[in-house]
């Protein structure tokens, strides 16, 4: 029996955002797999929270249960301050991270 990786769990907000992206692409992208894969990068473009419709923001503040090592800055992330929901964590590319 082939090994499967650990199960992936998505928060409700992320699942809604990615499903909405896949559905929005139905008329333009034929492949189900490509539409599903597009959900993650398209989450970076959210302007409103799919849970509460409040504006999302990019923040370096710790949130959503995040633990930041001493001497490090929290990563930039796309969050809904009203729901405390993190939709995307941007990759740190600076030399001091």
N, CA, C and O atoms as a GROMACS GRO file, in nm:
protein
  388
    1UNK      N    1   0.085  -0.118   0.000
    1UNK     CA    2   0.000   0.000   0.000
    1UNK      C    3   0.090   0.125   0.000
    1UNK      O    4   0.179   0.135   0.084
    2UNK      N    5   0.068   0.220  -0.092
    2UNK     CA    6   0.152   0.340  -0.097
    2UNK      C    7   0.125   0.427   0.024
    2UNK      O    8   0.013   0.438   0.074
    3UNK      N    9   0.233   0.490   0.069
    3UNK     CA   10   0.220   0.581   0.182
    3UNK      C   11   0.159   0.712   0.136
    3UNK      O   12   0.191   0.763   0.030
    4UNK      N   13   0.071   0.764   0.218
    4UNK     CA   14   0.017   0.896   0.191
    4UNK      C   15   0.075   0.992   0.292
    4UNK      O   16   0.110   0.952   0.403
    5UNK      N   17   0.087   1.116   0.255
    5UNK     CA   18   0.140   1.216   0.346
    5UNK      C   19   0.042   1.246   0.457
    5UNK      O   20  -0.069   1.193   0.461
    6UNK      N   21   0.084   1.331   0.546
    6UNK     CA   22  -0.003   1.372   0.656
    6UNK      C   23  -0.126   1.441   0.598
    6UNK      O   24  -0.116   1.510   0.496
    7UNK      N   25  -0.240   1.424   0.661
    7UNK     CA   26  -0.360   1.491   0.609
    7UNK      C   27  -0.344   1.643   0.615
    7UNK      O   28  -0.282   1.696   0.707
    8UNK      N   29  -0.400   1.708   0.519
    8UNK     CA   30  -0.394   1.854   0.513
    8UNK      C   31  -0.526   1.908   0.565
    8UNK      O   32  -0.633   1.869   0.520
    9UNK      N   33  -0.516   1.998   0.660
    9UNK     CA   34  -0.638   2.060   0.711
    9UNK      C   35  -0.633   2.208   0.680
    9UNK      O   36  -0.532   2.275   0.705
   10UNK      N   37  -0.740   2.258   0.626
   10UNK     CA   38  -0.751   2.400   0.594
   10UNK      C   39  -0.849   2.463   0.691
   10UNK      O   40  -0.947   2.402   0.733
   11UNK      N   41  -0.821   2.586   0.725
   11UNK     CA   42  -0.919   2.659   0.805
   11UNK      C   43  -1.041   2.685   0.717
   11UNK      O   44  -1.032   2.680   0.594
   12UNK      N   45  -1.151   2.712   0.778
   12UNK     CA   46  -1.275   2.738   0.704
   12UNK      C   47  -1.257   2.856   0.607
   12UNK      O   48  -1.301   2.849   0.493
   13UNK      N   49  -1.193   2.963   0.652
   13UNK     CA   50  -1.172   3.081   0.568
   13UNK      C   51  -1.088   3.052   0.446
   13UNK      O   52  -1.118   3.098   0.336
   14UNK      N   53  -0.981   2.975   0.463
   14UNK     CA   54  -0.894   2.940   0.351
   14UNK      C   55  -0.968   2.849   0.254
   14UNK      O   56  -0.959   2.865   0.133
   15UNK      N   57  -1.042   2.753   0.308
   15UNK     CA   58  -1.118   2.662   0.221
   15UNK      C   59  -1.220   2.739   0.137
   15UNK      O   60  -1.234   2.712   0.018
   16UNK      N   61  -1.289   2.834   0.198
   16UNK     CA   62  -1.388   2.914   0.125
   16UNK      C   63  -1.319   2.997   0.017
   16UNK      O   64  -1.367   3.004  -0.096
   17UNK      N   65  -1.207   3.061   0.051
   17UNK     CA   66  -1.135   3.145  -0.045
   17UNK      C   67  -1.085   3.063  -0.164
   17UNK      O   68  -1.097   3.106  -0.279
   18UNK      N   69  -1.029   2.945  -0.136
   18UNK     CA   70  -0.975   2.863  -0.245
   18UNK      C   71  -1.086   2.803  -0.331
   18UNK      O   72  -1.071   2.794  -0.452
   19UNK      N   73  -1.195   2.763  -0.270
   19UNK     CA   74  -1.308   2.711  -0.346
   19UNK      C   75  -1.370   2.820  -0.434
   19UNK      O   76  -1.407   2.794  -0.548
   20UNK      N   77  -1.381   2.940  -0.380
   20UNK     CA   78  -1.434   3.052  -0.459
   20UNK      C   79  -1.345   3.082  -0.579
   20UNK      O   80  -1.394   3.109  -0.688
   21UNK      N   81  -1.213   3.075  -0.559
   21UNK     CA   82  -1.120   3.098  -0.670
   21UNK      C   83  -1.139   2.991  -0.778
   21UNK      O   84  -1.144   3.023  -0.896
   22UNK      N   85  -1.149   2.865  -0.736
   22UNK     CA   86  -1.168   2.756  -0.833
   22UNK      C   87  -1.298   2.774  -0.910
   22UNK      O   88  -1.303   2.752  -1.031
   23UNK      N   89  -1.404   2.812  -0.840
   23UNK     CA   90  -1.533   2.831  -0.908
   23UNK      C   91  -1.529   2.951  -1.002
   23UNK      O   92  -1.590   2.947  -1.109
   24UNK      N   93  -1.458   3.056  -0.963
   24UNK     CA   94  -1.448   3.174  -1.050
   24UNK      C   95  -1.375   3.142  -1.180
   24UNK      O   96  -1.398   3.208  -1.281
   25UNK      N   97  -1.288   3.044  -1.177
   25UNK     CA   98  -1.210   3.008  -1.296
   25UNK      C   99  -1.278   2.904  -1.384
   25UNK      O  100  -1.227   2.873  -1.492
   26UNK      N  101  -1.393   2.851  -1.343
   26UNK     CA  102  -1.459   2.744  -1.418
   26UNK      C  103  -1.481   2.776  -1.565
   26UNK      O  104  -1.462   2.690  -1.650
   27UNK      N  105  -1.520   2.900  -1.596
   27UNK     CA  106  -1.549   2.934  -1.735
   27UNK      C  107  -1.422   2.964  -1.816
   27UNK      O  108  -1.429   2.978  -1.938
   28UNK      N  109  -1.308   2.975  -1.749
   28UNK     CA  110  -1.185   3.013  -1.819
   28UNK      C  111  -1.079   2.904  -1.822
   28UNK      O  112  -0.995   2.901  -1.911
   29UNK      N  113  -1.082   2.813  -1.723
   29UNK     CA  114  -0.979   2.709  -1.712
   29UNK      C  115  -1.048   2.574  -1.712
   29UNK      O  116  -1.131   2.545  -1.626
   30UNK      N  117  -1.013   2.491  -1.808
   30UNK     CA  118  -1.079   2.362  -1.825
   30UNK      C  119  -1.039   2.260  -1.717
   30UNK      O  120  -1.124   2.184  -1.671
   31UNK      N  121  -0.914   2.257  -1.678
   31UNK     CA  122  -0.863   2.155  -1.588
   31UNK      C  123  -0.904   2.181  -1.442
   31UNK      O  124  -0.878   2.287  -1.387
   32UNK      N  125  -0.969   2.080  -1.382
   32UNK     CA  126  -1.005   2.090  -1.239
   32UNK      C  127  -0.880   2.106  -1.153
   32UNK      O  128  -0.878   2.186  -1.060
   33UNK      N  129  -0.776   2.030  -1.184
   33UNK     CA  130  -0.654   2.033  -1.105
   33UNK      C  131  -0.588   2.172  -1.109
   33UNK      O  132  -0.541   2.221  -1.007
   34UNK      N  133  -0.587   2.234  -1.224
   34UNK     CA  134  -0.527   2.367  -1.238
   34UNK      C  135  -0.611   2.469  -1.160
   34UNK      O  136  -0.556   2.556  -1.092
   35UNK      N  137  -0.743   2.458  -1.170
   35UNK     CA  138  -0.830   2.551  -1.095
   35UNK      C  139  -0.807   2.538  -0.945
   35UNK      O  140  -0.799   2.638  -0.873
   36UNK      N  141  -0.798   2.413  -0.897
   36UNK     CA  142  -0.774   2.393  -0.754
   36UNK      C  143  -0.638   2.445  -0.712
   36UNK      O  144  -0.624   2.505  -0.605
   37UNK      N  145  -0.536   2.423  -0.794
   37UNK     CA  146  -0.401   2.469  -0.763
   37UNK      C  147  -0.392   2.621  -0.762
   37UNK      O  148  -0.306   2.678  -0.694
   38UNK      N  149  -0.477   2.688  -0.837
   38UNK     CA  150  -0.475   2.834  -0.844
   38UNK      C  151  -0.526   2.900  -0.717
   38UNK      O  152  -0.502   3.019  -0.694
   39UNK      N  153  -0.597   2.825  -0.635
   39UNK     CA  154  -0.655   2.883  -0.514
   39UNK      C  155  -0.554   2.943  -0.420
   39UNK      O  156  -0.575   3.052  -0.366
   40UNK      N  157  -0.443   2.874  -0.398
   40UNK     CA  158  -0.343   2.923  -0.302
   40UNK      C  159  -0.283   3.056  -0.346
   40UNK      O  160  -0.286   3.152  -0.269
   41UNK      N  161  -0.229   3.066  -0.469
   41UNK     CA  162  -0.172   3.197  -0.506
   41UNK      C  163  -0.278   3.307  -0.517
   41UNK      O  164  -0.249   3.423  -0.490
   42UNK      N  165  -0.400   3.272  -0.556
   42UNK     CA  166  -0.504   3.374  -0.567
   42UNK      C  167  -0.546   3.427  -0.430
   42UNK      O  168  -0.599   3.537  -0.420
   43UNK      N  169  -0.522   3.349  -0.324
   43UNK     CA  170  -0.553   3.398  -0.188
   43UNK      C  171  -0.472   3.522  -0.154
   43UNK      O  172  -0.515   3.602  -0.071
   44UNK      N  173  -0.356   3.539  -0.216
   44UNK     CA  174  -0.273   3.657  -0.187
   44UNK      C  175  -0.341   3.786  -0.231
   44UNK      O  176  -0.301   3.895  -0.190
   45UNK      N  177  -0.443   3.774  -0.316
   45UNK     CA  178  -0.510   3.891  -0.372
   45UNK      C  179  -0.641   3.927  -0.301
   45UNK      O  180  -0.711   4.020  -0.342
   46UNK      N  181  -0.673   3.855  -0.194
   46UNK     CA  182  -0.798   3.884  -0.122
   46UNK      C  183  -0.799   4.028  -0.074
   46UNK      O  184  -0.699   4.079  -0.023
   47UNK      N  185  -0.912   4.093  -0.088
   47UNK     CA  186  -0.931   4.227  -0.034
   47UNK      C  187  -1.026   4.226   0.085
   47UNK      O  188  -1.018   4.312   0.173
   48UNK      N  189  -1.118   4.127   0.086
   48UNK     CA  190  -1.217   4.116   0.193
   48UNK      C  191  -1.215   3.975   0.248
   48UNK      O  192  -1.184   3.880   0.176
   49UNK      N  193  -1.248   3.963   0.372
   49UNK     CA  194  -1.253   3.833   0.438
   49UNK      C  195  -1.375   3.754   0.389
   49UNK      O  196  -1.486   3.807   0.392
   50UNK      N  197  -1.356   3.629   0.345
   50UNK     CA  198  -1.471   3.551   0.300
   50UNK      C  199  -1.562   3.506   0.415
   50UNK      O  200  -1.671   3.455   0.390
   51UNK      N  201  -1.517   3.524   0.539
   51UNK     CA  202  -1.599   3.486   0.654
   51UNK      C  203  -1.688   3.599   0.704
   51UNK      O  204  -1.805   3.579   0.733
   52UNK      N  205  -1.630   3.719   0.713
   52UNK     CA  206  -1.706   3.830   0.774
   52UNK      C  207  -1.719   3.953   0.684
   52UNK      O  208  -1.787   4.049   0.720
   53UNK      N  209  -1.656   3.951   0.568
   53UNK     CA  210  -1.659   4.059   0.469
   53UNK      C  211  -1.589   4.187   0.516
   53UNK      O  212  -1.609   4.293   0.456
   54UNK      N  213  -1.510   4.178   0.620
   54UNK     CA  214  -1.428   4.294   0.661
   54UNK      C  215  -1.304   4.300   0.572
   54UNK      O  216  -1.266   4.200   0.511
   55UNK      N  217  -1.242   4.417   0.565
   55UNK     CA  218  -1.119   4.433   0.487
   55UNK      C  219  -1.007   4.352   0.549
   55UNK      O  220  -0.992   4.349   0.672
   56UNK      N  221  -0.927   4.285   0.465
   56UNK     CA  222  -0.808   4.215   0.514
   56UNK      C  223  -0.690   4.309   0.501
   56UNK      O  224  -0.695   4.407   0.427
   57UNK      N  225  -0.584   4.280   0.574
   57UNK     CA  226  -0.469   4.366   0.574
   57UNK      C  227  -0.341   4.283   0.574
   57UNK      O  228  -0.341   4.166   0.614
   58UNK      N  229  -0.232   4.344   0.529
   58UNK     CA  230  -0.102   4.280   0.539
   58UNK      C  231  -0.037   4.332   0.666
   58UNK      O  232  -0.030   4.453   0.689
   59UNK      N  233   0.010   4.240   0.749
   59UNK     CA  234   0.062   4.277   0.879
   59UNK      C  235   0.186   4.196   0.913
   59UNK      O  236   0.203   4.084   0.865
   60UNK      N  237   0.272   4.254   0.995
   60UNK     CA  238   0.386   4.181   1.052
   60UNK      C  239   0.359   4.150   1.198
   60UNK      O  240   0.444   4.092   1.265
   61UNK      N  241   0.245   4.187   1.249
   61UNK     CA  242   0.211   4.157   1.388
   61UNK      C  243   0.190   4.008   1.404
   61UNK      O  244   0.146   3.939   1.313
   62UNK      N  245   0.224   3.959   1.522
   62UNK     CA  246   0.194   3.819   1.552
   62UNK      C  247   0.044   3.803   1.561
   62UNK      O  248  -0.025   3.889   1.617
   63UNK      N  249  -0.006   3.697   1.507
   63UNK     CA  250  -0.150   3.673   1.512
   63UNK      C  251  -0.177   3.525   1.504
   63UNK      O  252  -0.087   3.444   1.484
   64UNK      N  253  -0.299   3.492   1.520
   64UNK     CA  254  -0.351   3.360   1.485
   64UNK      C  255  -0.273   3.246   1.550
   64UNK      O  256  -0.259   3.140   1.491
   65UNK      N  257  -0.223   3.268   1.672
   65UNK     CA  258  -0.148   3.164   1.741
   65UNK      C  259  -0.003   3.152   1.699
   65UNK      O  260   0.065   3.056   1.736
   66UNK      N  261   0.044   3.247   1.621
   66UNK     CA  262   0.182   3.242   1.570
   66UNK      C  263   0.283   3.264   1.682
   66UNK      O  264   0.262   3.347   1.771
   67UNK      N  265   0.392   3.191   1.677
   67UNK     CA  266   0.503   3.210   1.770
   67UNK      C  267   0.623   3.252   1.688
   67UNK      O  268   0.662   3.184   1.594
   68UNK      N  269   0.683   3.366   1.724
   68UNK     CA  270   0.799   3.417   1.652
   68UNK      C  271   0.922   3.400   1.740
   68UNK      O  272   0.922   3.443   1.856
   69UNK      N  273   1.028   3.339   1.688
   69UNK     CA  274   1.151   3.323   1.767
   69UNK      C  275   1.208   3.458   1.811
   69UNK      O  276   1.194   3.558   1.741
   70UNK      N  277   1.270   3.458   1.926
   70UNK     CA  278   1.333   3.581   1.979
   70UNK      C  279   1.435   3.630   1.877
   70UNK      O  280   1.513   3.552   1.822
   71UNK      N  281   1.435   3.761   1.854
   71UNK     CA  282   1.529   3.821   1.760
   71UNK      C  283   1.484   3.819   1.615
   71UNK      O  284   1.555   3.872   1.529
   72UNK      N  285   1.371   3.761   1.587
   72UNK     CA  286   1.318   3.755   1.451
   72UNK      C  287   1.193   3.843   1.441
   72UNK      O  288   1.122   3.863   1.539
   73UNK      N  289   1.168   3.894   1.322
   73UNK     CA  290   1.044   3.966   1.296
   73UNK      C  291   0.938   3.866   1.251
   73UNK      O  292   0.970   3.770   1.181
   74UNK      N  293   0.814   3.887   1.291
   74UNK     CA  294   0.710   3.801   1.236
   74UNK      C  295   0.704   3.817   1.085
   74UNK      O  296   0.733   3.924   1.032
   75UNK      N  297   0.666   3.711   1.016
   75UNK     CA  298   0.651   3.717   0.871
   75UNK      C  299   0.535   3.808   0.834
   75UNK      O  300   0.442   3.827   0.912
   76UNK      N  301   0.544   3.865   0.712
   76UNK     CA  302   0.428   3.938   0.662
   76UNK      C  303   0.319   3.837   0.632
   76UNK      O  304   0.346   3.729   0.579
   77UNK      N  305   0.198   3.873   0.665
   77UNK     CA  306   0.087   3.784   0.640
   77UNK      C  307  -0.037   3.863   0.605
   77UNK      O  308  -0.052   3.979   0.643
   78UNK      N  309  -0.126   3.798   0.532
   78UNK     CA  310  -0.254   3.856   0.496
   78UNK      C  311  -0.354   3.806   0.598
   78UNK      O  312  -0.378   3.686   0.608
   79UNK      N  313  -0.411   3.896   0.675
   79UNK     CA  314  -0.499   3.857   0.785
   79UNK      C  315  -0.627   3.939   0.787
   79UNK      O  316  -0.634   4.050   0.733
   80UNK      N  317  -0.728   3.882   0.850
   80UNK     CA  318  -0.849   3.956   0.883
   80UNK      C  319  -0.841   3.990   1.030
   80UNK      O  320  -0.849   3.901   1.115
   81UNK      N  321  -0.824   4.118   1.063
   81UNK     CA  322  -0.815   4.155   1.204
   81UNK      C  323  -0.944   4.125   1.281
   81UNK      O  324  -0.939   4.098   1.401
   82UNK      N  325  -1.057   4.130   1.215
   82UNK     CA  326  -1.185   4.106   1.284
   82UNK      C  327  -1.201   3.959   1.323
   82UNK      O  328  -1.250   3.929   1.432
   83UNK      N  329  -1.160   3.867   1.236
   83UNK     CA  330  -1.176   3.722   1.261
   83UNK      C  331  -1.052   3.658   1.320
   83UNK      O  332  -1.058   3.545   1.368
   84UNK      N  333  -0.939   3.728   1.318
   84UNK     CA  334  -0.811   3.671   1.356
   84UNK      C  335  -0.780   3.549   1.269
   84UNK      O  336  -0.730   3.448   1.317
   85UNK      N  337  -0.811   3.562   1.140
   85UNK     CA  338  -0.789   3.454   1.043
   85UNK      C  339  -0.672   3.492   0.954
   85UNK      O  340  -0.669   3.602   0.898
   86UNK      N  341  -0.575   3.402   0.941
   86UNK     CA  342  -0.461   3.425   0.853
   86UNK      C  343  -0.491   3.354   0.721
   86UNK      O  344  -0.518   3.234   0.720
   87UNK      N  345  -0.486   3.429   0.611
   87UNK     CA  346  -0.515   3.372   0.480
   87UNK      C  347  -0.390   3.336   0.401
   87UNK      O  348  -0.394   3.249   0.315
   88UNK      N  349  -0.280   3.403   0.431
   88UNK     CA  350  -0.157   3.373   0.357
   88UNK      C  351  -0.038   3.426   0.437
   88UNK      O  352  -0.046   3.534   0.496
   89UNK      N  353   0.069   3.352   0.439
   89UNK     CA  354   0.195   3.398   0.498
   89UNK      C  355   0.294   3.414   0.384
   89UNK      O  356   0.325   3.319   0.313
   90UNK      N  357   0.343   3.536   0.368
   90UNK     CA  358   0.436   3.566   0.260
   90UNK      C  359   0.575   3.518   0.298
   90UNK      O  360   0.614   3.522   0.415
   91UNK      N  361   0.649   3.472   0.200
   91UNK     CA  362   0.784   3.422   0.221
   91UNK      C  363   0.877   3.538   0.251
   91UNK      O  364   0.878   3.638   0.179
   92UNK      N  365   0.956   3.525   0.358
   92UNK     CA  366   1.054   3.628   0.390
   92UNK      C  367   1.173   3.613   0.296
   92UNK      O  368   1.228   3.505   0.280
   93UNK      N  369   1.212   3.724   0.235
   93UNK     CA  370   1.323   3.719   0.141
   93UNK      C  371   1.437   3.811   0.181
   93UNK      O  372   1.542   3.813   0.116
   94UNK      N  373   1.418   3.888   0.287
   94UNK     CA  374   1.522   3.982   0.328
   94UNK      C  375   1.638   3.915   0.397
   94UNK      O  376   1.624   3.804   0.449
   95UNK      N  377   1.755   3.981   0.399
   95UNK     CA  378   1.875   3.921   0.458
   95UNK      C  379   1.869   3.909   0.611
   95UNK      O  380   1.942   3.828   0.668
   96UNK      N  381   1.783   3.988   0.678
   96UNK     CA  382   1.780   3.986   0.825
   96UNK      C  383   1.674   3.890   0.880
   96UNK      O  384   1.638   3.900   0.997
   97UNK      N  385   1.624   3.800   0.800
   97UNK     CA  386   1.518   3.710   0.847
   97UNK      C  387   1.571   3.572   0.868
   97UNK      O  388   1.496   3.483   0.908
   0.00000   0.00000   0.00000
